[in-house]
Amino acid sequence: MNKPELLAPAGDMACFMAAINAGADAIYLGGEEYGARAYASNFSKEELCEALSYAHLFGVKVYLTVNTLVKEREFDRLVSFIKPFYEHGLDGVIVQDLGVLLELKESFPGLELHASTQMGISGSFGAKLLKDFGVCRIVPARELSLDEICDIKQRVGIDIESFIHGAMCYCYSGHCLYSSFLGGRSGNRGRCAGPCRLPFEVFGKKDVYPLSLKDMCTVSILPQLLDSGIDSFKIEGRMKNPYYVAGVTSIYRKYIDLYQENPNSNDTVRVSEKDMELLKKLYLRVDLQEGYYHRHNGREMITIHKPGYHSADEKEFLSIKEKYLDCDRKIKLFAEIRLKIGEKLFITIWDEKGNTTSLCMEEIVLAAQKRPVLKEDVLKQLNKTGNTPFYFETISVIMDDNVFVSLKALGEIRRDVLILFQKQLEDLSNPRIQMQSIQDACIRDKCNFQVITSSDKNDETIHKKKLSDRYRICCQNLEQLLVLLQILPQYPQIAAIEINAFLLRELSDDLIDRLKEIKKHEMDCYLFFPPVFRQKTADWFLPYRNLLASDLFDGFFCNSLDTLSFLRESGLHDNKVLLADYGLYVFNHKAMNFLSRYGISGMVVPYELTYYEWLDIQKKDWDKSTSAFCSEYLVYGYLPFMRAANCIKNTFGKCNHKNEVITIKDRVHKDISVFNQCEVCENTIYNSIPLSLHGETDKIKADYFRISFTIENKSQMIRVLDLFMKKQKDALYEYTKGHFKKGIE
């Protein structure tokens, strides 16, 4: 049976100590910058270095969360921020931003790089790409089943870190823009305001909570998780208090150990009612569920009605306080001290792992002139370990009769040998010290990539349109595609159409012929893939391999590393342009450099960047491989706020296995459209009003403008196209400019 790492959260030093005392194998925490829990207390530089030293005494690893998107103007501080922690023995960094990933790879040889769940890895394709890059661990999407996680482990052989307890987001991590556009607090920047926890009206039912998942608790299915080969069991909660951290960590520590002691008899170890009740009371919502390990979605996962919270009583809190908050963990030591007349004072100490330190003092042991030192005096003085992280289990005293040595000397030798031993333990667990012999090789190999292009036709085609032909039009469904093909002659400014890749199933021979016809007029045709690309998604597309590889499509928009790797591994990128869609976030020039190494030659500007932040990126010196990068800027569209594995229709018993749009109402009675993608059983939730930058296009420095149709009918499509291309006014009753100027925190 696999022995996984138990990974606990720490939002401050009190939580950190609670995790250590409760038996965590590793702790993840954030510094003062770049972390996805901006409202946690987090750790100062001094606190974090102190935490590293202390954790390493107990063999506990520390991972730093650098799991936000980093804007260009913030990027220059990154290396100086990481450097002191790297030198102090930081065990790993959890990363979301692709530019940050590249920078850390280049700047810090040997530093473990972990892909955050915010990176949205949901299959073996993205995991393999990252492993080949040098990432040693991924935190896959929480929506994956246990079988899918095992499949990634088997296919790729990369370390897997998976959540086992705590709060659950309704949306796939890294794909939520709801809080961002509602109030400027972005989940991608660690500032989510949690609007999904608010009430909605659904199918006529008011004040229900369709987007509020129950909290995860997997203690009862730990044997299955242990057998799966998951390498690290992660507890959510960097915003939680020390009682939560200590209580939850200690209970999972208890049952992981018990199950491993009884690997062949799960019935002999059952979760006690008392422990389960305590888990419910430690900041968890009233109802619990086991996550997505054994289900894709379902009503039983959703709160539905306004959630309440359990609360532990004073006695339970007092018990946690006494066991884990007021009583620090100590390392058991053994000692032997020699007091021989005429010899120097000498001591040796060691631990259960065999680590040994000896110290010889200059002071000579003398024959006693008056009262000799007794063995009890020696033991009393050596056992004064005080605030050190050590205690002596046994002390062997080898001494002559009638000896004398000062109590001060005994105190000094105890203090000095413990300091030496502590330094030894810190050095043994400091990966920077242990890697000296391989550091030169790491430096030679750092980021040794071959620049890959999709095809020789990239540079020829990416900018072949006239300056006025600057619009690319996205269509979500078949009806929109048919309308677009019908009205294209009216809009000569359209340079390309971008089609939902799931429409491959709808492309009849007649429709394929019509698409071929528009290509004769030098109009490009692209497919855009979904933001989430699981193995079942790949399996859905494989029957269309020949069509994907045909000349019908000039290129593909990739919304995830999984999609990018799938297209490359399948050979479907040959003679195609590969482009980064909005979900492959390019928040800085380094992210652009990263993607260019994998054949990406163009991008859609992320929806959360202001126009001025986009200009900041363009001012930087890019790699030569990105010099011809083609940019596309969204100027119209209902923004996809959430992509979710759960289905609102299924939650309310309305599943009819059809792709369609339903409407829910938010607390201010705004209609919110939810698109049901039944091929992969997922929902996309859109903003209640569209983004529109009509009147701003003359200012925007980009190669193309994107108009994205999602829920519009024919008349609405024509109205929007007329607004942008014929400059007609009053086409939109209500709209937003999104983050064009105001941006996110």
N, C-alpha and C positions, 0 to 999 in steps of 0.2 A: 504493500500500500504506500502511495506517495505521502511524503511528509511535507506538507505545504508550509510556507511562511505565513504567519498570522500578522497582518499589516493593519495597524491602528492609526487613527487620525490624531493630529494635535494642532489646535488653533492657537495655543499659547503654552508657556512653560508649565503651568499647572496641569494641563492636559497631557503634556509630554511626560511628566513624572508619573501621572496616573497610568499611562500606557506602559511605561517601563515596569512599574510595580505590579501591574496586572498580568504581565507575562507576554507582551507583544514581542515578536521576532524582529519586527521592523516598524518604523514610524514614518508617515509622510506628513510634511508640514510646509508652510509657505514663509518666504521672507517678506521684506517690506515692499518688494516690487514683483511684478510678473506672475502673480498667483491668482487662481480662479476662485478664491474666496477673499475678495477685497475687503469684506466687512468683518472678517475674523481679526483677532488681535495681531496674529502673526508674530514673527520673530525678528528682532533687530540683528544686526551683524554679530554683535557680541554674544547675544543669547543663542544664536544658531551655532556659533563655534563652540560655545560651552556645551550645548546639547549634543553636538557631534562627539566631543570628547567623552562625555558621560555615557552616552549610548554605547559607544565602542567598548567601554569597560565590561559591559555585560554581553558583548557579542551581538548587540542590536544594531541593525542597519538604519540609516536615515536617508530618505529620498526627498529631494526638494521639488516642490511643484512650481514649474515654470510653464504652466498650462493655460496661457492666454495668448490671444493674437497680439502681436507687438507692432505698433505703428512705426513708421520710418523714423520719426523724430525721437523715438524712445530707444532705438536699436543700438546706438553708440554706447549706451550705458551697460549693455548686457554683459560683456566680458568682464568689466571691472566689478560688476555685481556678483558674478559667479566665482571669480578667482579666489577670494579668501576661503570660501567653503570648499572648493576643489583642493586647495593646498592643505586644508584641515581634515581631509579624508572623507569628503562627501561620497556616499555610496552610489548615488544615481540621481538623475534628473528626469522628471515626468514632463513631457513636452507636447504641446499642441501645434505650435506654429512651425511650418516647414522651414522658414528662414532661420528660426532659432535652432532647429535641429541641425541644419547645415553649419551654422556658426559654432555651435558647441562641438560638433565633430571636428572642425578645423582647429579650434582653439584649445581644446582640452583632451589631449591623448589619454586613452584608457578610461575616461569617464563613462559610466554606464548610462545609456540613453534609453528611456522608456517612452513608448508612445501612449499618450493620454487617451482615455475614452473620448475626449473632445475631438480627437483626430478622426473619429468615425470609422475605425477599422471594423468591418463586419464579415470578413471572409479571408480565405487563405491567400488570395491574390495580393491584397494590400499588405498582409503580414509578411509574405515572401519578399516583396519589394523592400520593405523596411529592414528585414533581416539582412538582405544583401547589402543594404546601405550601411549597416552597422548597429542598428537598434537591437538590443538584446531581449527586450520584453515589450509586449503590447498589453494594453487594457482594452479588450474588445468592447463593442457596443453591448450595453446591458440587456438588449433585446434578444441576444443570441440564445439558442437552446443549448442544453448540455451536449447534445450530439454535435451541434455545429462547433462548439468549443473544442471538443475532442477531435473533430475533423481537422481543424486548424493545427492543433498540436501534432497530429499524426502527419499531416502533409508538409508542414513547415519546420517543426521541431524548435519553435521559438518559445521562450518563457511566456506563460499566460498569467495575468493578474486579473482576478474577477471579483466583483462585488458580492458579498454574502449577507450584508445587513445594512439597513438604514433607509433614508428617503429615496424615492424613485422619481425621476422626471418622466413626464408623459411623452416628451419628444426625444428622438435620438439625440444624444449629446453631440454638440457641435453643429447641429442643424436647427437650433431654435433662435428665432429672431423676434419672438413675441414681446418680451420685456424691452428689447432694444428699441423697437419702433413705437411701443406704447409710451415709453417715458425716458428713452435714452440710456437705460441701464441694461447693458448687454451681458447675456450669459457667456458670451465668448470673451468677455473681459472680467469675469468674476463678479458681476454686479446684478445678477438676475433678481428681479422684484417678485417673481412667482405669480404672474397673472393667471397662470393655468389653475391656480388654487381657488380662483374666484367662482361665483355661481354663474350659470348660464341658463337659458331656456332651450330645451331640446324636445322636439316632437310635441310641443304644447305643454310640456312639464316645466314649471318654473322653479327657480332656485335649486337646481341640481348641479352636481359637480362632475361633469363627464370627463374632465381632463385631469382629475386629481387621483393619482395612483395611491393605493395603500402602501404602507412601508414594507420593505422586504425583511424577512426573517427566515433564514435557512437552517437553523440549528437542527431541525428535525430531519433534514435530508443530507446532513454532513457526510454520512458514509458514501453516498453516491458521488458527492463532490470530491471526496478524498480519492475514490477509485478512478476518477476522470483524468487525473494527471495535472490538474490545475496547480500552478506553482505557488501562487500567492492568493490568500483569502483576504479580501479588502473590506474593511468596515468603513462605511460612509460617516462623515460627521466632523469636519473641521470647524463647523460653527457651533458644535455642541459643547456642553460643560464637562468638567472633569468626572462628575458622577457617571455620566453616560459613557465616557471613554473607559473608565475603570470597570464599571459594571458589565458592559457588553464584552469588552476584551477578556475579562476574567471568565465569563461563562463560555465563550467560544474556546478559550484556552483549555478549560476543563473538559469539554466534550470532544475536542480534537484529540486530546491526550487519551481520554477514555476509549474512544473508538479505535485508536491505533493500538492500544493495549489488548483490544478484543476484535481483531480484524475479521474473524470468521464467524462472529456471532453478534449481529446487530441487535438481536432481541435482548441481549443481556445488558445493554446500555440504553436506557430510555431517558429522554429529557424530562426532568422532574417538573411537576406543576409549579412549584415554587420558583424555579429558574425561568420558566416561560412567563410567568406572571411578572417577574422582575423585568424581563426584557420588554414587555409591553408597557411598563411604567416608566421606562427610561427614555422619555421624550418621543415616544412613538405614538402615532395615531391609533385610535381605538382598535382598528382592524389591521391584521397582518396578512401577508401573502408571500409566496415563495419565489416571486420574481418570474422570469421568463424561462427558467431552466426546463420546465416540462409543459409549457403552454405558449402559444403564440400571442393570444390576447383573450379577453373574456370579461364579463361583467364582474366576476368575483375578484378581479384585480383593482377595480375602481371604487372610490369612496361613495360616489353617487350622492349621498346626503351629507350635510355639513359635518366635517370631521370633528371629533372631540379628541381630547388627549387624556391619557392616564397620568397619574402622578403617584410616585412612590411616597410612602408615608415616612415620617421622621425616623422611625426605627430602622427602616431599610437604608435610608441615606446615611444614618449613623454607622451602620455596619460597613458600608462601602468606605466611608471616611476613615474608620479605624483600620481597615485592612489594607487600603491602597493609597489613601491620600495623606495620612499622618504617619505612615510607617514606610520609610524608604527601603527599597530593595538593597540587599547587601551581598557581597561576594564572599563565599566561604574560603578561608585561607588556613594554612597549616604553617607552623614555625618550629625552628630549632635554634636555640641560642646557647652559646658556649661562654661560660665564665670560668676560665682556668687561670690560676694565679701565675702572673708573669707574662700572660699572653694578652693580645689585643682582644677587645670585645668583638664578638663575631656572631652574625645572625643569618639564617637562610629562611626564606619564606617561599611557599609554592601554593598553587591552586589545584583543583581537581583535574584540570586539563594538562597538568604537567609543566606549566609555565613556572620558572624558578628565578629568584633574584637573591643574591647574597651581598652582604655589606660588612666590611671590617672597619671598626672605629679606631682612632688613634689612641684612645684612652686604654691604659693598661689595667688589667684586673689585679688588685692588690690583696695582700693578706689583711684581714681586719685587725685594726688596733683596738677598737672598742666593740660596738655592736655589729655583727656581720649582717650582710644582706641575706634574707631568707628567700626560699623559692616562692613563697606567697607574695613577697614584695615584687619580685620579677614579674610574676604573672599579672599582678594587679596593674603594674605600670604598662606592660605590653598590651593589655586588653583595653586600654583607653584609646580605642580607635575613633571615638567621637563622631565628627561629621564626615569622616571618610566613607567611601562606599564599600568598606571591608569590615569583616569581623573574623576573629580567630576561632576556628572550631577546636583545635588542640594546639598546645604549645609544649614542646619538649625542652626542658631546661637541663642542660648538662653543666654541672658546676662542682667545684671543689668545696670542701668544708671550710668554714671560716673565711669567706671571701668578702671583698668590699668593692663596690662600684657605685658611683653616685646615681641617685634617682634621676637627676638631670640627664646623665649620659644614657640611661635606659630610655628615657623619653625621646631623646634625640635620635637614637638608633631606630626606634619604632617609627618615628615620623619620617626619617630619611629613607628607610628601606621601603616604606609604603609609597612614598613619592616615586622612587625608582621603579617599583613594581607597576604603579599606575601608568607611568610613562611607557613602560615596556608593553603593557596591554594596549595602550592607545596606538603605539607604533605597529604592533602586530595586526591590528584591525584597520590601519590606515592604508587604503588601496594605493595612495600616491607613493608611499614608502615602499610597499611591496612590489611595485611595478618598475622600479628603477632599471632593472636589467632588460626590460622590453620597451622602454620609453623611446629609445632611438628608432627602433623599428616602427613603432606607432607613428612617430613624426614623419618617417619616410613615406609611410603608407597613407597618411591622412588624406581623406577625401580624394582618393586616386580613381576618379571616374573618367570614363570615356564619354565625350559629348555625343549624344545620339540625336539624329534628326529623323523625322518620320519619312521623308522622301526628298528627292532633289527638287520636287515641284513646289515645295513650301514657299521659297522665296519668290518664285515666279507668280504663284497664284494668290498669295496672302494679301498683296497690295495691287492686284491687277485692275481693280475697278476705278472708274473715274471718281474724282473727289466728290462729285454730287451724288454718286450711287453709294450712299453711306448707311442705308438701313438694312437691318436683318430682322426678319419677322419670325417669331416663335409661335407655333400652334400646338395646343395640348391635345386636341381630339380630332377625330376624322371630319366632323362637320366643319370645323374651322379650316382644316386643310383644303377641303373642297371649295369653301368660300374663297380662300386665298388664291387658289389656282384660277378661279373664275375671274377675279378682279385684278389680277396682277398687271395686265396691260395698262390699267389706269394710273399706275404708280411706277414710273420709270426709275425712281430713286431707290427702289428695292434691289439690293445686291445679292441677297441670299434668303432662303427660307430655312428654318430650323424646326425639325419635326421631333415630337416625342417618340423615343425609340420603341415604346410599346405599341406604336401604330404599325410596326412591321407586320403584325398579324392582319391588319386591315388593308394592306396594299395589294389590291387586285391587279391583274395584268393590265387592265385599262388605266388604272391609277398610276402604275409604274410607267406606262407609255407617256402619260401626261407629264410626269416628273422628268422624263428623259427629254421631252420637248422643250421645257423651260431651260434645261441645261444647254440646249443648242443656242440659246440667246445669252450665253455667258453669265447665267445666273447660277450661283452655287447652291448646293443642297447639303445640309448637315443633319445629323441625328444628335439629340441630346439625351444622355442617359440619366437615370434617377439618382438622387443624392445618396441613397443607400443601395449597396450592391452586394447582397448576400449570395451564398452558393446557389440557392434556389433561383435567384435572379439570373445568375450566369447560366444555369440549366435552361431557363426559359428562353434565353437568346441563342443558345447553340444551334437549334434547328434552322435558324435564319443566317447561318454562317455565310452561305454563298451570296445571299442578298447583301449582307454587310460588306463583303469583300468586293462587290461589284462596283462598276464605275458610276452607279447611280448616286453614290454619296461621296462628296469631296472630303469629308472629315467628320470627326466626332467630338462632341463636348463631354468632357469627363468631370463628374461632380465629386469624385472620390478617388483615392489611391487604389481602391479595389477595382474600379472601372478601368483606370489607366493601366494597371498591371494585367487585367484580363485581356484587354485589347492587344497589348504587347505580347503576352505569352501565347495568345491564340493566333498571332501573325496577322490579325485584322487591321493593324495600323500601317501595313505596307501600302505605299502610294496614297496614303491618307494624311490629312492634316489633323493633328491632335491638339485640342484646345482645352484650357482649364475653365470650367464653368464656375459660377459664383461660389459653389461649395468647396472648391479647392482654393482656399483663401490666400490671396496674395496681398498681404498687408505691408510688405516691405520688399526691397529689391532682392534680398537674399532668398526669399521664397520663390521669386521669379527665377533666380539662378538654379535653385534646387529642381524646379519643374523642367527647366530647359534641358537638364541632364538626362531626362527620361523622354525626350522627344516632344515635349509641349512647346508649341510655337506661337501661342496666342492665349488670351485670357479675357474673361468677363470681369470687370472691375467689381470687387466685393461690394455688396449693398450697404455695408455699414461704414464704408469710408466716405468722408466728405470729399468734395471735388478738390479742395486744397491739399488734403492728405494724399490724394491720387497724384497731384502735381509733385509732391515731395518725392514720391517714388520715382517719377520720371526724371528727376534732376540727378539721381544717383548714377554712378558708373556701374553699369551692368556688365556681366560676363559677355564675351564676344558672341557666345551662343544665343544671347537674348537680344542682340542688336536689332533683329528684324521682328521682334515680338509684336504681334498684332493685338490691339486692344479693342474691347467692345464695352460700351457703356449703356446700362439700362436707362431708357428715358420714359418707358411706360410699362406698367404691369401691376397686377395684384400680387404683392409679394408673398412668397410662401413662408409663413411664420413658423410652421411646425411640420415635421415629417414624423409620423408615429406608427409603430407596429400595431397599436390598438386601433379598434374600429368603433366609431360612435354608433353606427347602425347595429353592429353586433351587440354592443353594450346594452342597447335598449330593445333588443329582440327584433330588429327590423332588417336583418341581413337578407338580401335577395340575390347575392352573388353577381351584382351588376356594377359596372363602372358608372358612377353618376355623382352629381353634386347635390349635397343636402345643405340646409341652412340652419344654423343655430344663432341665438341672440345672446349678446353679452349683457352685462349688468346695466348698460346705458341704452339698451334696446337696439344696438347696431347689428345688422345682419352680417354674419360671418359664414363664408362658404367653405365647405369641407368636401374635398374631392376624394372619392373612393377608388383606389387602384387595386382591383380585385385580383389581377394576375399575381400579385405578391402580397395581397391582403394587408395593405397599408393605407393610411389617411394622410392627405396633405391639407393643412388648414391655412387659409389665405387671410390677408388683411381685409378689413371691412370696406376700405376705399382704396382705389388704385394710386400708385405713385405716378406722377406725370411731371416731366421736366420740359414741357412745351414752353417756349420762350427763353430757354436756357441753352439750347443746343449750340448756338453760335459761340458760347463760352467754353464748351467742353472740348478738351484736347484728347481725342480718341479716334481710332481708325473707323469705327462703326458705331452706330446707335442700335440698340436692341429694343424692339417693341414686342412684348411678351403677352400673348393672348392665352387666357386660362379658362375663364368662365363666360367670356363675351359671346353674344350671338352675332349674326351677320350685320345687323344694323349698327350695333355697337362697334364692331370691328371697322366698318367703313367710317364711322364718325371719328374714331381715333386716328386712322390713317389720314383722313382729311385734315385733322387738326395739325398733324406734324408735316405733312407733305404738300398740302394746299393752303396751309396757314389759316384755316378757318377757325373762328373764335366760338366761344360758348359751347364747345362740344362736350365738356365735362361739367356735371353739376357739382361734384365734390371730389377732391383729390388731395394728395399730400406730396410734398417734395422730399419726404423722407429725410435722409441724412445728408442731402446734397450740401447743406451749409452748416447745420447745427451739430452733427456728429454724435458720437457716443462717449461716455466717460472712459 
